[in-house]
Amino acid sequence: MGMIYFSKYITLFTFDYKSSTIFEMGLSTILLCGVWLAYSHSCLWIGSEMESGAAYTLFSKPVSRRDYLFGKYGAILLVVFIALFFLSACLWWTLLLLKGWGGEKTILASVGLIALEVAILSSFSVIFAIFFSPVVHLLLLFLIFICGHIQFYLSRIWEGLGFLYILLPDLELYNPLFLRESFLSWKYFIVVACYAIFYIGFILTIGWLIFRRKEFA
């Protein structure tokens, strides 16, 4: 939150573009913080339990692996959304201190799109925490984050990469800085929200099907 608040001092020399620069820096900070929280909590709550064997004790009780997977995802998502709420409130307050700014609706829509993107990446993070070490987990999550945002450009460069549209989520759909004013309609938000819910369900289901066949030593 401090990074968002003190961004108004970083933008002292942007003159008439000060509010827009703070807005863009704030949204980028909120997105990166949300992804990092999803990664760190999945490592803490899932990866550490897998390494220590604490998760195996849970599986010996009447706790199914499906309940474990979806429960952890829900808990991580709750923590991330609470953090996004406070970060967006800090951004709103920082911009409110600037005279002549009235983009409350823009912040609400932008943070809503960011929350959907973080929810998609959190589903990947939960699955990666089960099967991979923290370093590999971070690299894979970073790769999906980058490819999800540039897959359109990759497919234009080489048509053979068109399969990325099927395997990876199109994260540019949730980029408010790229979409500008076109994402403010409720129709667009509902469509991308349904896409996010479908993709999250697909990833978690695939992860659960693999997870339930995993043998523990």
C-alpha positions, 0 to 999 in steps of 0.5 A, a space after each residue: 500500500 505504501 508503494 501506491 500511496 507514495 507513487 504520487 511523489 514519483 510522478 511529480 514531473 509528469 505534469 498533466 498526466 499525474 493522475 493517469 500515471 498513478 492509476 496505471 502504476 497502482 493497477 500494476 502494483 495491485 496485480 503483481 501483489 495479488 499474484 505474489 500473494 497467491 504464489 506465497 500462500 500456495 507454497 506456505 499452505 500446500 507446498 510446505 504441507 506436502 514436503 512435511 507430510 502433514 497433508 498425508 495425515 489429512 488424507 488418512 482422515 475422512 478428507 478427500 483430495 478434492 475437498 483439500 484442493 478446492 478448500 485450499 483454493 478458496 482460502 487462498 482466494 479469500 486472502 488475495 481478495 481481501 488484500 486486493 480490497 485494501 490495495 484498491 482502497 489505497 489507490 482510490 484514496 491516493 487518487 482522491 487527494 488529487 483535485 479534479 479526479 473522478 474515476 471511481 467507476 474506473 477503479 471498480 471495473 479495473 480491480 474487478 478485472 484484475 481480481 478475475 485474472 488473479 483468480 485464474 492464476 491462483 488456480 494454476 498456483 494451487 496445482 503447481 504447489 502440489 507437484 513442484 518445488 517453489 522455484 519451479 512453481 514460480 517459474 511456471 507461474 511466471 511463464 503462464 503470466 507472460 504467455 497469457 498476456 502475449 499469446 495473441 502477438 505470438 500467434 501473429 508472429 507464428 501461426 503454429 502457436 495458435 494452440 496457446 489459445 486452447 491451452 492457456 487463458 487469454 489474460 489480455 482480456 483482463 488488462 484494464 490498461 489495454 482495454 481502456 474504456 471498452 471494458 466498462 460495460 456490464 456485458 463485457 464483465 459478465 462474459 469475461 467472468 464466465 470465461 474465468 469461472 469456466 477456466 478455473 473449474 477446468 484447471 482445478 478439475 484437471 489438477 484434481 484428476 491427476 492429484 487423486 492418482 498421485 501416490 505418496 511415499 
